[in-house]
Amino acid sequence: MMHLLFVETNTTGTGTKAMKIAKQLGYKIHFWTMDLEQYNAMTDDHPLNFADQVVIINTYDTDRMKEELARSEVKFAGILAFDDYHLIPVAELASYLGVRSHDIEALKRARYKHITRTYLESQHFREFLQPAFHIIHHPDEIINLEISFPCVIKPVDDSGSNGVTICQNRRDLELSLRHEWQRQRNERGYELARKWLIEEWIEGQEFSAEMLYTVDGWKLISVTKKETYGPHAVECGHVTGPKLNPFSSLEERCKKLLDLLGLNYGAAHIEFFVRGNNLYLVEVNPRLAGDCIPELVEFAAGVDMVRHVVLQSIGTYEEVTITRQRYAAIKFILPVEQGIYQTVRGMEEAQKVAGVKRISIGKLPFKANGIKSSYQRLGFVMAEGDSMENAISSTQEAMDRLEWGIVHE
C-alpha cells in the first residue's frame, strides 16, 4: 500500500479534493490535524470523509511531527499542505523524509509578505510594480511615519482577508492597528508574527494569475478577475476564462517573478492590481488558490491543477494542456444582515438555473455580526457559461432564489 500524508487542509475543499484524487491513484490517506472542530463548517467535503487514518497532533510543532514520523512504520511517498500556515512546516517535514516539496528559503520569500516586498525592492524588480510600504512591529511606530491615505494595513503572515483594513485616515489606521495588536492567534490556531505592512492603496481592478510548475518551468493556466467587499477587502466573487488576461506579457512577467523568488514546485497564485498600463503586485501565494478557484479553472480551461500538485508531491509530472475555452464564476453569499441565519430554502430551484455547477452552504445556524474576513461567508454558488457575463449572471440568479430564515437579535 502506498501512503500520502496531508497536514491539515484548507476549508473550501481543495485539499479534500486532493485526498479524493490520491485515493483514486491508490494511496492510503493519512490526515494530521490539531483540531477537527475547525472543519465543522465543511458540510460537503469534510476531510474525515476521505482520510483513512487520522492523527491528532500539534501541526505547528515541526519537532513533534518529526518524532511522530520517526516512530511510524509507514513510508510516505509524499506530503502535502493546502493552507498558508502549514506550507513551511510541511516543507521541513518533506526535507526530513527526503520527498519532493518547496525549497524552504524560497518559500519564506513568498510566504511572508514583508520579505517579498523587501526582497523584490532589493532586486530592483520592475515587471510588477509595488505600492509604497512600511513594515511596523508596534502600533506606536506610525507616529513618526509619513503615510498617504487611503492606505491598507495587513498582517505579514495571515490570509483570507484576516486583519486587512482599507484605512481612509489616520484614525482608521490607529483603530485598526489597536485591534490587530490584540489578535495573537487566528481562527486556525496559528500564532501571528506581530508584524504588519502599511501600504499605499492601489485603486484598480484586481486579478490573479493561476500558475502551475511543469517539466518546462512555470506555466500560466488561467487569469481570474476578482471582486471584493467592504473595508476589509473580503473576496466575494471570482470569474476565470480565456479572455481575461489584461497584459499579453503577463505569463512571462509571472515566470520572472517566481524564478526570482526561487520557487520551482507546485502551484502559485499571484494577486495583482491593474492601474493604467501598470501591474501592481499584491502578494505571491506559493500554493494553489483558495476560494474554489482551482475548480473554476478546471471548468474553464480543462486543467485539473489539484491533480498536478498531487502528482508533483510524488515526483510525477503529466503534460499540461488547456482543453477548454469556457468561463466559470463563483459568488460568495455574504450575511449582509446581522442576526442568526437558521435556515435556507430554495436550494432545489437555485440548482435548476442554467450553468450552475455547485451550491454549498456552510453549517447553520450561523451568527453574523459583520463581514471582516472570509470566515464570515455563508456559502457560495458556482456556475459556468460561454461568456463571463453568462457565468456571473447564473451565480446571481441562483443566489436570488435562496430564501434565508434570519432571527434578528
N, C-alpha and C positions, 0 to 999 in steps of 0.2 A: 504494500500500500504506500502511495506517495502522499506527502504531507505538506500543507501550506499553513503558515501562521499569519493571522490577522491580529494586529494590536489596535484595539478599538476600531471604530468606523465613523463615518460622518452620519448625519441624521436626515439626509434627503435621499438615501438609498443607493448611492454609487457603490459604497463598499459592500453592501449586501448583494448587489448585482454581481460584483466581482466574485463573491463567495459562490453564487449560483453557477457562474461560468467555470470556476475552478472545480466544482463538483462534477460538472459535465465533462471536464477534462480528466476525471478520475482521481482527483485529490481529496484527501480527508481534510476537513476544515477545522483548524484549531483557533479559537477565539479567546483572546486575553482582554479582560476589562477590569477596571477598578470598581465599577458600579453599573449594574444592569439597569437600574432605575432611570439612568439618563436617556435610555432608549424607549421609555414608556409611551412617548407620543408617536412612535413609529408604528402605526396601526397596520400598514401594508407589508412592509419589508423588515420586520424585526430580525436582528441577527440570530436570535435563538431558533428561527425557522430554518436556518441553514448550517449552523455550527454543529459539528459532530462532537466536539469536546470544548468545554468552557473552563477557563481558569480565572478565578478572581484574584487579582494581583495589582499592586500599585504600578500602573503603566507609565508613570513619570520617573520611576526609580530604576534606572538602567542597570545598576549593580544587582538589585534584587531580581530583575528579569534574567540577567546572565546566570545567576545562581540557579534559577529555575531551569534554564536551558541545560546547564551542566548536569543537573540531576535527571533530566529527561532522557529516556531511551529512544526518543523519536529523532529521526534525522530529517530536518526540514529542508525542502527543496527551494523554498523562498519565503520571504517575509514582507508584509505589506502594511502601509498605513494610508488612510484616506482622509484624515483631518490634519490641519496645520500643526497641532500641538504635539503630535507623535511622529512627525517626519524625522526629526533629529534622533530621538531615542531609537527608532526603527533602523535608521542608517547605521547607528553604532552597533546595534544587535546584528545587523547584516554583516558588518565587518567582522564581528566576533565569530559568526557562523561560517564566514567565507562564501556568502551568497551575494547575488547581484543587488546593488542599490545605488543611492546617490553618493557622490564624493561629499564628505561631511563639511569641508571648508566652503565648497561651492554652495552647498545647501544653506549654510549660515548666511552667506552673502545675499541670498534671495529671501530667506525666511524672515529675517529681521529687517524691518522697513528702513530703519535709520542707517543700518550698514549698507543696504542697497543704495540709498541716497548718497552717502559719503563716498562709497566706492566708485560709483559712476561719475561723480564730480571729480574725484582724483584722477580718473582715467580720461577726462575731457570727452566723454561720450556724448555725441550730438545727434544720433539717429532718433532718439526720443529726447525731447527737452524735459527739464524738471522744473517744478514750481520753486520759488524761493522758500526756504525752510529753516527752521530752528529745531534743535534737539534739546529737550529740557528734562531734568530729573526731579524737579520740585516746583509746585505752583508759584512760589515766590520768585522764581527766576525770570518771570515775564516782566517784572518791574523795570529791568534795565534793557529790555529788548524793543527794537523798533519793529512794530508789527502793522502790516496793512490789512484793512478789513474790506470785505469779508475774508475770513481765514477758516481753515479746517483743523481741528485737533483730532489726533488718532493715536492710540497706544501702538507701540512699535511691534507688538507680537500677538495681538488679538485678531479676530476675524469676524465675519458675519455682521459687520457694522457696529459691533460692540465697542462702546467708548468713543465712537465717531460723532462729532458735532460740527455743523457749519455755524460759525460764530459771526454775528453781524457787527459786534462792537466789543470793547474791552470787558464790559460787564458780562456779556455772554461767555467770553473766554474764561474769566475768573470763576464763574459759577460752574462751568463745565469741568475745569481743572480741579475745583474743590470736590466735585462729585467723584471724579476719577481717582483722586487721592485716597478716597475711602474704599475703593474697589481693589482688593488684593488678589482675589481669585475670580475666574469667570465661571459660567454655568457648567463647564466641563471639568471643573476642579483644577484647572491649570493656574499655577502661580505666576502672575504677571510680572514683567521685568521692571515696572515702575519707571518707565521712560516713555516720553511722548514726542511725537512730531507735531509742530505747528507749521502749517503750510499755507502758502498763497492759494486761495480758492480759484480754480480754473473754471471759467464759465464756458461750457461747450457740451457737445454730445459725447456720452461715454460709450466705449466699445470694449470688447475683449477679444484677444486672439487666442484660439484654441490650438495649441501646438503639441505635436507628438514626436518623440525621438524615434528614429528609424535607422536601418543599416547605413543610410546615406546622410545621416545627421538629422537636424530638426526640419520638420515639415509643417506648414500651416494647413490645418484641416478645415477650419471654418472661422468666420468672424461673427461675433454676437453683438447686437445692439442692445443697450441696457436702459432700464427705466428705474429711477429711484424715487423714494417718497420721504418728504419731511426734512427737518433739520438734522436728522441723524443719517440721512442718505441710505435708508434701508432699501435694499433691492426688491422691487415689487414686480418686475417683468423683464423678460428677455425674448429676443427673437433672433434666429440664426438662419442663414441661407446664402445662396451663391452670389448675390449682387450687393452685399452689404459692406464689402471691403472699401474703406474710404481712401486708401492710397495704393496705387499699383505696386509700390516698393515695400509694402508692409511686411511680406514674408521675409525679405532679405534683411530688413531692419530688425525683425524679431530674432532671426538667426544670429545676427551680430551681437544682439543684447545677451542672449542665452549663452553663446560661446564665450563672450567676455566674462560673464559670471562664472563660467566653468562648469555649467550644467550639461550632462550628457547621459541622461537616463529618464525614463518615464514620460511624463507629460508636463506641460506648463500652461498656465492660464495668465495671460498678460493683460492687465487692465490699463486703459489709457483714454484720455480725452482728445478730441479733435477741436482745435480752435483756429479758424482761418486755415492757413496752409501748414500748420504745425501739429505734431503729435506730442502730447504731454504724458509722461509716464505716471500712472497712479501707483501700481505695485506689480511685482512679479511673484506669482504663486507657483512654486515648484512642484506642482501636483495637477491632477485633473481638476477642472472647475467643479464647484458645488452647484447647488440650486437646480439639479437635474439637467444642466447644460449638456453633459455627455449624451444623455438620452435625446435631447433636441438635435444634437449633431448627427446622431445615428439616423433619425427620421429624415433630416435634411440632406445629408451627404452620403449616407450609407456606410459610414465608418464606425465601427464599434471600438471607441477609444479605450473603454474599460477592458475589453478582451486583450487589446495590445499591451496594456500596462500589466495585466496578469501574466501574459506570456513573457514579457521582459523580466519579470521577477524571477522566472525560472531559466533565464538565459536564452529565450527563443524570440526570434523576430519573424513576423509574417509581412508579406508585401502589403503596403497601404495604398488602396485605390479608392478614389472618390467615385461612387457609382450612382449617386442620385443628385438631382438639381431641384430640390424642394425647399420649402420654408417651414420652420417649426417654431412655435411660440409657447411661452409659459407665462401665466399671470398668477401671482400670489394673492390669496384672499387676506385682506388686512382688516382687523377689527376696528373700524373707524368709529364705532360707537363703544363707549365704555360700559362695562357690565359683565355678566356671566353668560357666555354663549353655551346653551344647554343642548340644543337640538338643531338639526338641519334637515330640511325637506327639499324635494325636487331633484334628488340625485339621478333618478332614472330619466327624467325629462332632460336634464343637463347632458347626460351621456348620449342622448339622441342627436345632439347638434352635429351637423356635418363637420367632419375633420377632427373632432375631439378624440384624443387618444387615451387620456387618463385623467381622472379626477381623484385627488387624495385629500382627505380631511384628517387633521390631527385628532388627538384624543379629546373628547368632550366629557364633562363640561370644561370650559376654558375661561379663566378670569382675565379680562382685558382692561388694562388701565393705562394705555399709551402704547406707542409703537417706537421703540428705541433700538431694536435690533431684529435680526431675522428670527429670533426665538419667539417673537410676538406674533408671527404669522399663523393664520388658522389652517391653511392648506393651499392647494394650487389646482389649476386647470391647465392641461397641456393639449395643444392641437397642432395639426399640420395643414398646409394648403399649397396651392400653386403660386401664391404671392405672399408677401409679407402682410399685406392688408387683410387677406382672407384668413391667414393663420391667427392673427391678432383678434379679428372680429369674432372668430369662432370661440376663442377663450372667453371673450367678454360676454357673448350671448349665453354661454353655458353658466358663467358666474351669475348672470342676471336671473337665471331660472332657480337659483338656490334661495331658499327662504329660511332665515335663521330665527330660532327662538332664543330671545335675549331677556334675561332678568336684570333690570336696572336697579342698582343698589341705592 
